[in-house]
Amino acid sequence: MSGRIKLDEVLVVEGRYDKCKLDSLFDAVIVETDGFSIFHDEEKLRYIIRMGEKRGVIIFTDSDAAGFRIRAYLAQRLAGRVRFRHAYIPDVYGKEKRKAAPSKEGKLGVEGVDKQLIFNAIGAVSGTDAPAPAEPVTREDLYEDGLMGGAGSADRRRRLLQRLGLPARLSVSRMLPAINTLYTRQEYRRAVESLREEEHGT
């Protein structure tokens, strides 16, 4: 298929509709987990690891609870064996055309979001030589900015993640690498200041 973007890394997604969507956009090896089936499919996991050892892996699951559970499992099994990165779609609410009703959380999965969001998510983490940020955002920054360890920090963190186009479900440990991959420290600071202005009604 012409017009697709060539991608070196292996893309790991949840289901066949996600795979079909990405196959129309990328010239890449795309592996579906078949939902939670990956938890018991050692053969497929070995295949992901073997391919990943050569090419690296991008984990690209949905932004709901199920997607994050699969993401966590894959990260645990790949850690120390394969170079992998996480790509995230933001929380977009709606219903896939093929479905009669929205998902349990009402969020669109990879198959349902606009292709530009997919290009943005994959483009931000693809490539093996992406430099580390000169001034990374740290846990201390999050604490000082009221995004962890204090009253209302979880809600403030959720609103900042939405502002940055990241899933609201991201934990602190996953939020930091996502921010440091996608944004500069200055862009993070601007988002925090914008959030403060909103809270103070200025």
C-alpha positions in Angstrom: 0.0 0.0 0.0 1.5 3.3 -1.0 1.7 6.4 1.2 2.4 4.5 4.4 5.2 5.6 6.7 8.0 3.1 7.2 8.6 2.2 10.8 11.5 0.2 12.1 10.1 -0.8 15.5 7.5 -3.5 16.1 4.1 -2.1 16.9 2.1 -4.0 19.6 -1.6 -3.3 19.7 -4.6 -4.9 21.3 -6.9 -6.1 18.6 -7.3 -6.8 14.9 -9.2 -3.6 14.2 -6.3 -1.6 15.8 -4.0 -3.6 13.6 -6.0 -2.9 10.4 -6.0 0.8 11.2 -2.3 1.0 11.8 -1.5 -1.2 8.8 -3.2 1.4 6.6 -0.9 4.1 8.0 2.5 2.3 8.6 4.8 0.0 6.8 5.7 -2.0 9.9 5.5 -5.2 11.8 2.3 -5.0 13.8 1.4 -7.6 16.4 -1.9 -7.8 18.1 -2.2 -9.1 21.7 -5.8 -10.3 21.1 -6.8 -8.5 24.3 -5.9 -10.3 27.5 -5.0 -13.5 25.5 -1.4 -12.3 25.6 -1.3 -13.2 29.3 -1.4 -16.9 28.3 0.2 -16.8 24.9 3.9 -17.5 25.5 4.4 -18.3 21.8 3.3 -14.8 20.7 5.3 -13.2 23.5 8.4 -15.0 22.4 7.8 -13.8 18.9 7.5 -10.2 20.2 10.7 -10.5 22.1 12.6 -12.0 19.2 11.5 -9.3 16.8 12.0 -6.7 19.5 15.5 -7.7 20.1 16.3 -6.8 16.5 14.0 -3.8 16.0 12.7 -2.5 19.3 9.0 -2.3 20.3 6.4 0.4 20.6 3.6 -0.6 23.0 0.4 1.2 21.7 -2.6 0.0 23.6 -5.8 1.9 24.4 -6.1 4.5 27.2 -8.7 2.6 29.2 -8.2 0.3 32.2 -7.8 -2.8 30.0 -5.3 -1.2 27.7 -3.2 -0.1 30.7 -3.3 -3.6 32.2 -2.0 -5.1 29.0 0.6 -2.3 28.7 1.9 -3.1 32.2 2.1 -6.8 31.6 4.1 -6.3 28.4 6.4 -3.8 30.0 7.1 -6.3 32.8 7.8 -9.2 30.4 10.0 -7.1 28.0 12.0 -5.2 30.7 15.7 -6.0 30.5 15.3 -8.0 27.3 13.9 -5.6 24.7 14.2 -1.9 24.0 10.7 -0.7 24.2 8.8 2.6 24.4 5.2 3.5 25.2 3.0 5.5 22.8 -0.2 7.0 24.1 -3.4 8.3 22.6 -5.2 11.0 24.6 -8.5 10.4 26.2 -11.0 11.0 23.4 -14.7 10.2 24.2 -17.0 8.7 21.6 -18.0 5.5 19.9 -16.3 3.4 17.2 -18.5 3.2 14.1 -18.6 -0.5 14.1 -19.9 -0.7 17.7 -23.5 -0.5 18.8 -22.5 1.3 22.1 -19.5 3.1 23.5 -16.9 1.2 25.5 -17.3 0.9 29.3 -15.3 4.0 29.9 -16.7 5.8 26.9 -13.2 6.3 25.3 -12.2 5.7 21.8 -9.5 3.1 21.3 -6.6 3.2 18.8 -8.9 2.1 16.0 -11.3 5.0 16.6 -9.2 8.0 17.0 -8.2 10.4 14.2 -5.1 9.3 12.2 -3.3 12.5 13.1 -3.4 11.6 16.8 -1.8 8.3 15.9 0.9 9.9 13.8 1.6 12.3 16.7 1.8 9.5 19.2 4.0 7.2 17.2 6.2 9.9 15.8 7.0 11.2 19.3 8.6 7.8 20.3 9.8 6.2 17.1 13.5 6.1 16.3 16.2 4.7 18.5 18.4 7.7 18.8 16.1 10.2 20.4 18.2 12.3 22.8 17.4 12.5 26.5 16.0 16.0 27.5 18.7 18.4 28.7 16.5 19.4 31.6 14.0 16.6 32.4 10.9 17.1 34.5 11.4 15.3 37.8 9.3 13.9 40.6 10.5 16.9 42.7 8.9 19.2 40.0 5.6 17.4 40.2 5.6 17.7 44.0 6.5 21.4 44.0 3.8 22.0 41.4 1.2 20.3 43.5 0.8 17.3 41.1 1.7 14.6 43.6 1.8 14.1 47.4 -0.8 16.7 48.4 -4.5 17.4 48.7 -6.1 17.6 45.3 -2.9 16.5 43.5 -4.5 13.6 41.7 -7.2 15.8 40.2 -4.7 18.5 39.3 -2.5 15.9 37.7 -5.4 14.6 35.7 -6.2 18.0 34.4 -2.6 18.7 33.4 -2.4 15.4 31.5 -5.6 16.3 29.6 -4.0 19.7 28.8 -1.0 17.9 27.4 -3.1 15.5 25.4 -2.1 12.5 27.5 -4.3 9.8 29.1 -5.7 10.9 32.4 -5.0 7.4 33.8 -1.2 7.8 33.6 0.5 7.1 37.0 3.3 9.4 38.1 5.9 6.8 37.1 4.6 6.7 33.6 3.7 10.3 33.4 7.3 11.5 33.7 8.8 9.6 30.8 5.8 10.5 28.6 6.3 14.2 29.4 10.0 14.0 28.9 9.6 12.3 25.6 6.9 14.5 24.2 7.6 17.9 25.7 10.5 20.2 26.8 10.7 21.5 30.3 9.6 24.9 29.1 6.5 23.5 27.5 5.7 21.6 30.8 6.2 24.8 32.8 3.8 26.7 30.4 1.2 24.0 30.9 1.5 24.2 34.7 1.3 28.0 34.6 -1.8 27.8 32.4 -3.4 25.4 34.9 -2.7 27.7 37.8 -4.2 30.6 35.9 -7.3 28.6 35.3 -7.5 27.6 39.0 -7.2 31.2 40.1 -9.6 32.5 37.4 -7.1 34.8 35.8 
